[in-house]
Amino acid sequence: MADILGTFEQAVLLSVLRLGEDAYGRAILRGVQERLDRDVAAGAVHATLERLAKKGLVASRLGTGTPMRGGRARRFYKVQAKGVRALNDARATANSLWHGFGWPLKGYF
């Protein structure tokens, strides 16, 4: 089994999956903020995307520049097969940890 993904890495990868072909930095950031229901620094998302790319979990490509962005291109991301396996491993680990407990936790204190 590979290293287990942290919650934030999972949120970023799942945001990329949800966005499909439209997965670029700012859209990924909005998706992560929405799912985690908190403000997130753009730099944290970009650093995480870079780390995930180094691990081979995501790949990126540059799109074409647009006048709205002053000719600058957007970088688009795609989850690789290794990223899907890592997400499945993370989910299986969480399910295993919670096995036998009801949700929400009650009556333990």
C-alpha positions, 0 to 999 in steps of 0.5 A: 500500500502506498503512503496514505493521503492526508485529508487535504490531499484527498480534498484536492484530488477529489476536487480535480476529479469532480471538475474533470476537464475544467480542473485548473488552480482557481476552480480547484481552490473553490472546490476545496473551500466548498467541500471543507467549508473553510477558507484555504490559501491558494498557495496551499492548493498549488503546493499540494498539486505540485507535491501530488504531481511529484508523486505521480498522482496528478499530471498537468498541461498548459492550456492556451492563453486568453485575453482575459488573463493577459495572454497567460495560460491556465494549467489544467490538472488530471488525476492519474491511475496512481492517484485513483488507487491512492484515493481508494486506499485512503477510503479503505483505510478510513472505512477500516478505522471506523468499522464497528462504530456508528456515526455520529459517535454517542455514549462514549463519554 
